[in-house]
Amino acid sequence: MLSTYKIETFEDILKALRERPEWLEELRRLILTEELLALPQKFENFRKEEFQPLKEKVDRIEQDVGVLKQDVTVLKQDVAVLKQDVAVLKQDVAVLKQDVGILKIDVAELKGESFERRVRERAPAYFGRFIRRCKVISSEELADILDDAMERGIIQEEERDDALNIDVVVTGVLKQDREKRIVLVTEVSIKADRVDVERASERARVIERAMNLPAIAIVIGKESTEGAQQRAKELDVLLC
């Protein structure tokens, strides 16, 4: 049996709708369009079919980003270690360069000492074209000669100290005049330069006064610079 409702107020409408739910559904259809009514279902479909896969992709991206961050952290650590290694390598290279530089100097000095020793040991062969009866003056003999000359006031102490650094000193008689005894004051260098020429000239003048013998300044080198050649002409030094 159908109920009859007297509708006078809004409350009467609500009461009727509560008692007759099917009216409420019909009223909803009248008020809302089909599109609006379909929105809940569309949203649910979107959530299941599109949003959920998208969320899963985002989750995977977040995981990938997390792994990437870890990789970047590890990479930064590796770069830091690499920088430290490079810094250490630079230091090692700097030390190696210094060692090589020192080694070059040592080798040059060793070569120079070896060449000087060869000239001293084979003095007659090196100086035979200038003199006969070649005799090498040892460092001890030269020191005694220079000390005596300094005590007699012939040379100064600074001259004595410098002259003692001469490489080779020999005495003999000239080939052209066997009555004339001379002293050859010699600087020996692998590559003779103007400094070697100047040293030979200065030390020859000191030793000449100390020994009271004519002195000839000589520079023996396996090669020589242009400066050495020019200076030798200016100072009358033999460059061999």
Contacts in CASP RR format, 6 or more apart in sequence:
PFRMAT RR
TARGET T0000
AUTHOR 0000-0000-0000
METHOD contacts of the structure
MODEL  1
MLSTYKIETFEDILKALRERPEWLEELRRLILTEELLALPQKFENFRKEE
FQPLKEKVDRIEQDVGVLKQDVTVLKQDVAVLKQDVAVLKQDVAVLKQDV
GILKIDVAELKGESFERRVRERAPAYFGRFIRRCKVISSEELADILDDAM
ERGIIQEEERDDALNIDVVVTGVLKQDREKRIVLVTEVSIKADRVDVERA
SERARVIERAMNLPAIAIVIGKESTEGAQQRAKELDVLLC
3 19 0 8 1.000
3 20 0 8 1.000
5 12 0 8 1.000
5 15 0 8 1.000
5 16 0 8 1.000
6 12 0 8 1.000
7 13 0 8 1.000
7 16 0 8 1.000
16 23 0 8 1.000
17 23 0 8 1.000
17 24 0 8 1.000
17 27 0 8 1.000
28 37 0 8 1.000
29 37 0 8 1.000
108 190 0 8 1.000
111 190 0 8 1.000
112 188 0 8 1.000
112 189 0 8 1.000
112 190 0 8 1.000
115 188 0 8 1.000
115 189 0 8 1.000
115 190 0 8 1.000
115 221 0 8 1.000
115 222 0 8 1.000
116 167 0 8 1.000
116 168 0 8 1.000
116 188 0 8 1.000
119 126 0 8 1.000
119 167 0 8 1.000
119 168 0 8 1.000
119 186 0 8 1.000
119 188 0 8 1.000
119 220 0 8 1.000
120 136 0 8 1.000
120 167 0 8 1.000
120 168 0 8 1.000
123 134 0 8 1.000
123 136 0 8 1.000
123 168 0 8 1.000
123 170 0 8 1.000
124 134 0 8 1.000
126 220 0 8 1.000
126 240 0 8 1.000
127 134 0 8 1.000
127 170 0 8 1.000
127 184 0 8 1.000
127 186 0 8 1.000
127 218 0 8 1.000
128 134 0 8 1.000
128 175 0 8 1.000
129 175 0 8 1.000
130 174 0 8 1.000
130 175 0 8 1.000
130 184 0 8 1.000
130 216 0 8 1.000
131 170 0 8 1.000
131 171 0 8 1.000
131 172 0 8 1.000
131 173 0 8 1.000
131 174 0 8 1.000
131 175 0 8 1.000
131 182 0 8 1.000
131 184 0 8 1.000
132 172 0 8 1.000
132 173 0 8 1.000
132 174 0 8 1.000
132 175 0 8 1.000
132 178 0 8 1.000
133 172 0 8 1.000
133 173 0 8 1.000
134 170 0 8 1.000
134 171 0 8 1.000
134 172 0 8 1.000
135 170 0 8 1.000
135 171 0 8 1.000
135 172 0 8 1.000
136 168 0 8 1.000
136 169 0 8 1.000
136 170 0 8 1.000
137 145 0 8 1.000
137 169 0 8 1.000
137 170 0 8 1.000
137 171 0 8 1.000
137 183 0 8 1.000
139 164 0 8 1.000
142 163 0 8 1.000
142 164 0 8 1.000
142 166 0 8 1.000
142 169 0 8 1.000
142 207 0 8 1.000
143 164 0 8 1.000
145 207 0 8 1.000
145 210 0 8 1.000
145 211 0 8 1.000
146 155 0 8 1.000
146 160 0 8 1.000
146 163 0 8 1.000
146 164 0 8 1.000
146 206 0 8 1.000
146 207 0 8 1.000
146 210 0 8 1.000
147 160 0 8 1.000
148 210 0 8 1.000
149 155 0 8 1.000
149 160 0 8 1.000
149 209 0 8 1.000
149 210 0 8 1.000
149 211 0 8 1.000
150 156 0 8 1.000
150 157 0 8 1.000
150 159 0 8 1.000
150 160 0 8 1.000
154 209 0 8 1.000
154 210 0 8 1.000
155 163 0 8 1.000
155 206 0 8 1.000
155 209 0 8 1.000
155 210 0 8 1.000
159 206 0 8 1.000
160 206 0 8 1.000
160 210 0 8 1.000
162 202 0 8 1.000
162 203 0 8 1.000
162 206 0 8 1.000
163 203 0 8 1.000
163 206 0 8 1.000
163 207 0 8 1.000
163 210 0 8 1.000
165 199 0 8 1.000
165 203 0 8 1.000
166 185 0 8 1.000
166 186 0 8 1.000
166 187 0 8 1.000
166 199 0 8 1.000
166 200 0 8 1.000
166 203 0 8 1.000
166 207 0 8 1.000
167 186 0 8 1.000
167 187 0 8 1.000
167 188 0 8 1.000
168 184 0 8 1.000
168 186 0 8 1.000
168 188 0 8 1.000
169 183 0 8 1.000
169 184 0 8 1.000
169 185 0 8 1.000
169 186 0 8 1.000
169 207 0 8 1.000
170 183 0 8 1.000
170 184 0 8 1.000
170 186 0 8 1.000
171 181 0 8 1.000
171 182 0 8 1.000
171 183 0 8 1.000
171 184 0 8 1.000
171 211 0 8 1.000
171 213 0 8 1.000
172 181 0 8 1.000
172 182 0 8 1.000
172 183 0 8 1.000
172 184 0 8 1.000
173 179 0 8 1.000
173 180 0 8 1.000
173 181 0 8 1.000
173 182 0 8 1.000
174 180 0 8 1.000
174 182 0 8 1.000
180 214 0 8 1.000
181 213 0 8 1.000
182 213 0 8 1.000
182 214 0 8 1.000
182 215 0 8 1.000
182 216 0 8 1.000
183 207 0 8 1.000
183 208 0 8 1.000
183 211 0 8 1.000
183 213 0 8 1.000
183 214 0 8 1.000
183 215 0 8 1.000
183 216 0 8 1.000
184 215 0 8 1.000
184 216 0 8 1.000
184 218 0 8 1.000
185 200 0 8 1.000
185 203 0 8 1.000
185 204 0 8 1.000
185 207 0 8 1.000
185 208 0 8 1.000
185 215 0 8 1.000
185 216 0 8 1.000
185 217 0 8 1.000
185 218 0 8 1.000
186 200 0 8 1.000
186 217 0 8 1.000
186 218 0 8 1.000
186 219 0 8 1.000
186 220 0 8 1.000
187 196 0 8 1.000
187 197 0 8 1.000
187 199 0 8 1.000
187 200 0 8 1.000
187 203 0 8 1.000
187 218 0 8 1.000
187 219 0 8 1.000
187 220 0 8 1.000
188 219 0 8 1.000
188 220 0 8 1.000
188 221 0 8 1.000
189 196 0 8 1.000
189 219 0 8 1.000
189 220 0 8 1.000
189 221 0 8 1.000
190 221 0 8 1.000
190 222 0 8 1.000
190 223 0 8 1.000
191 221 0 8 1.000
191 222 0 8 1.000
191 223 0 8 1.000
191 224 0 8 1.000
191 225 0 8 1.000
192 219 0 8 1.000
192 220 0 8 1.000
192 221 0 8 1.000
192 223 0 8 1.000
192 224 0 8 1.000
192 225 0 8 1.000
192 228 0 8 1.000
192 239 0 8 1.000
193 224 0 8 1.000
193 225 0 8 1.000
193 227 0 8 1.000
193 228 0 8 1.000
194 225 0 8 1.000
194 227 0 8 1.000
194 228 0 8 1.000
194 230 0 8 1.000
194 231 0 8 1.000
196 219 0 8 1.000
196 228 0 8 1.000
197 217 0 8 1.000
197 219 0 8 1.000
197 228 0 8 1.000
197 231 0 8 1.000
197 232 0 8 1.000
197 235 0 8 1.000
197 237 0 8 1.000
197 239 0 8 1.000
198 231 0 8 1.000
198 235 0 8 1.000
200 217 0 8 1.000
200 218 0 8 1.000
200 219 0 8 1.000
200 237 0 8 1.000
201 217 0 8 1.000
201 235 0 8 1.000
201 236 0 8 1.000
201 237 0 8 1.000
203 217 0 8 1.000
204 215 0 8 1.000
204 216 0 8 1.000
204 217 0 8 1.000
204 237 0 8 1.000
205 215 0 8 1.000
207 215 0 8 1.000
208 214 0 8 1.000
208 215 0 8 1.000
216 238 0 8 1.000
217 235 0 8 1.000
217 236 0 8 1.000
217 237 0 8 1.000
217 238 0 8 1.000
218 237 0 8 1.000
218 238 0 8 1.000
218 239 0 8 1.000
218 240 0 8 1.000
219 228 0 8 1.000
219 232 0 8 1.000
219 237 0 8 1.000
219 238 0 8 1.000
219 239 0 8 1.000
219 240 0 8 1.000
220 240 0 8 1.000
221 239 0 8 1.000
221 240 0 8 1.000
224 239 0 8 1.000
228 239 0 8 1.000
229 239 0 8 1.000
231 237 0 8 1.000
232 238 0 8 1.000
232 239 0 8 1.000
END
